[in-house]
């Protein structure tokens, strides 16, 4: 079973600890929402867990192997990472952008191999982009680009999907679609870790909550028992009321 483990991970910038001795173990089947205020260390944690930033102290293991010693091509075949506010400056087609998610097995030039066509078409369909597949990426709206980048992350069917603010630029319908897709992807036997600012969406769709503030873990556990008014107060400094169940759960601020 695929397991990602962080052992006392610390990231320092000068005298400041961006992450302060973070410990976690996450496995396939989980949809982990990382929440916290701006500057809490969410993006830094995701970059560390993706193997893109080596911590100052501590270590991260993937199935018992040092994450930072895994060859990049092998890691890329198992893990996909979608950064916050992704950009694409090249006027390639949406279809070709999504195909880049298959880079570990994709030819550098030439037509897309027929064997990959069905997978690419499915990723486009899931992200509501089938009618945009031949459109230049540089002509997409911000929300459409977000969806294209999510399709690119999903197309390789990685065991681990790490996404930073996947719904920040999306309209309500596509934000709900994206969260449902991420939850279903985790339920299919993968591990999804996402930084999410919208606490209502996190409450409805994530199976687990990790709360950060000033680089420290404020809470970690199943969403239903971990995301409480007390945790929101301690993490964000605001009063909240959490009501409803499952996909009807709602977080209201006072």
SVG drawing of the C-alpha trace seen along z (x, -y; Angstrom):
<svg xmlns="http://www.w3.org/2000/svg" viewBox="-27 -37 46 39">
<polyline fill="none" stroke="black" stroke-width="0.4" points="0.0,0.0 1.4,-3.4 2.3,-5.4 3.8,-8.9 5.4,-9.7 6.9,-13.0 9.1,-12.7 9.7,-15.9 9.9,-18.0 11.2,-21.5 11.9,-24.2 13.7,-27.3 14.3,-30.6 16.9,-32.4 15.7,-32.4 12.1,-31.7 10.6,-28.2 8.2,-28.0 7.4,-24.5 8.1,-23.4 8.5,-19.7 5.6,-18.4 4.8,-14.7 2.2,-12.9 1.5,-9.5 -0.9,-9.5 -2.0,-6.5 -4.0,-5.7 -7.8,-6.1 -7.4,-9.4 -8.3,-12.9 -6.3,-15.1 -7.2,-18.8 -4.5,-21.1 -6.1,-24.2 -4.7,-27.3 -4.4,-31.1 -2.1,-32.8 1.5,-32.2 0.7,-29.1 3.1,-26.9 0.6,-25.0 2.3,-25.5 5.7,-24.7 4.4,-21.5 2.9,-20.4 6.2,-21.1 8.1,-19.1 5.6,-16.2 5.9,-16.3 9.7,-16.0 10.3,-19.4 11.7,-21.0 14.0,-19.2 13.5,-20.1 16.1,-21.8 15.5,-19.0 13.6,-15.7 12.7,-13.5 9.9,-12.3 9.6,-8.6 7.5,-7.1 6.9,-3.4 10.0,-3.5 12.3,-5.0 13.8,-8.5 11.6,-10.6 14.5,-12.9 16.6,-10.0 14.0,-8.5 15.0,-9.1 12.9,-11.9 11.4,-9.9 10.2,-7.1 8.8,-9.7 7.0,-11.5 5.3,-8.3 3.9,-7.9 3.2,-11.4 1.6,-14.4 1.9,-18.0 -0.3,-21.0 1.0,-24.3 -1.0,-27.3 -1.8,-29.7 -0.3,-27.5 0.8,-29.2 1.5,-28.2 3.2,-30.7 3.2,-28.4 0.3,-28.5 0.0,-24.7 -3.4,-23.1 -5.3,-22.1 -5.0,-18.5 -1.2,-18.7 -1.0,-20.4 -3.0,-17.6 -0.8,-15.0 2.2,-16.5 0.9,-14.7 2.1,-11.5 5.6,-12.9 7.4,-9.9 6.1,-7.8 5.3,-10.3 7.5,-10.8 9.2,-14.2 7.9,-15.1 5.3,-13.8 1.7,-12.9 0.1,-11.6 0.3,-7.8 -3.1,-6.2 -2.7,-4.2 -2.9,-7.4 -5.8,-9.0 -8.6,-7.4 -7.0,-8.5 -6.5,-12.0 -10.1,-12.3 -11.4,-11.0 -9.4,-13.6 -10.7,-16.3 -14.2,-15.1 -13.9,-14.9 -12.7,-18.5 -15.4,-19.8 -12.9,-20.6 -13.7,-18.3 -14.9,-21.3 -11.6,-23.1 -9.1,-20.4 -7.8,-22.1 -7.9,-25.6 -4.6,-27.3 -3.9,-27.2 -2.9,-30.9 -6.5,-31.8 -8.2,-30.1 -9.8,-32.0 -8.2,-31.6 -10.7,-29.1 -10.4,-27.1 -6.6,-27.0 -7.0,-25.7 -9.2,-22.9 -6.8,-22.1 -4.0,-21.8 -6.0,-19.6 -6.7,-17.4 -3.0,-17.2 -2.4,-16.1 -5.1,-13.4 -4.3,-12.0 -1.3,-10.0 -3.4,-8.3 -0.7,-8.9 -0.8,-7.0 -0.3,-10.4 -1.9,-13.6 -0.8,-16.8 -2.6,-20.0 -2.3,-23.5 -5.6,-25.5 -7.3,-23.5 -10.6,-25.4 -9.3,-29.0 -10.1,-30.3 -13.2,-28.2 -16.8,-29.1 -19.2,-27.3 -20.2,-24.5 -16.6,-23.7 -15.4,-24.0 -17.9,-21.4 -17.0,-19.2 -13.3,-19.4 -13.8,-18.5 -16.1,-15.6 -13.5,-14.4 -10.7,-14.6 -12.8,-12.8 -13.7,-10.1 -10.0,-9.8 -9.0,-9.2 -11.8,-6.7 -10.6,-4.8 -7.4,-3.9 -5.1,-6.9 -3.8,-9.5 -4.9,-13.1 -3.4,-15.9 -4.7,-19.4 -4.3,-22.9 -7.9,-24.3 -9.0,-27.7 -12.7,-27.1 -13.5,-25.3 -17.0,-24.4 -15.7,-22.5 -13.0,-20.9 -15.7,-19.9 -17.9,-18.3 -15.4,-16.4 -12.1,-15.7 -11.8,-12.6 -9.0,-14.1 -8.0,-17.6 -4.6,-18.9 -4.6,-22.4 -1.5,-24.6 -0.8,-27.9 2.7,-29.6 4.2,-26.4 2.9,-24.2 0.2,-21.5 -2.9,-22.6 -4.9,-19.5 -4.9,-16.3 -7.5,-13.7 -10.8,-12.6 -12.8,-15.6 -16.0,-14.9 -14.3,-15.0 -11.3,-17.3 -12.8,-20.3 -14.5,-21.9 -15.4,-25.5 -12.6,-25.3 -10.0,-24.3 -11.2,-27.1 -10.8,-29.6 -7.4,-28.4 -6.1,-28.2 -7.8,-31.2 -8.7,-33.4 -12.4,-33.6 -15.6,-32.3 -17.3,-29.7 -20.4,-27.5 -20.2,-24.1 -23.5,-22.4 -24.9,-19.7 -23.6,-16.3 -21.4,-14.9 -22.0,-16.9 -24.4,-19.2 -21.8,-20.3 -21.4,-24.1 -18.9,-26.4 -20.3,-29.8 -18.2,-32.6 -19.4,-35.0"/>
</svg>
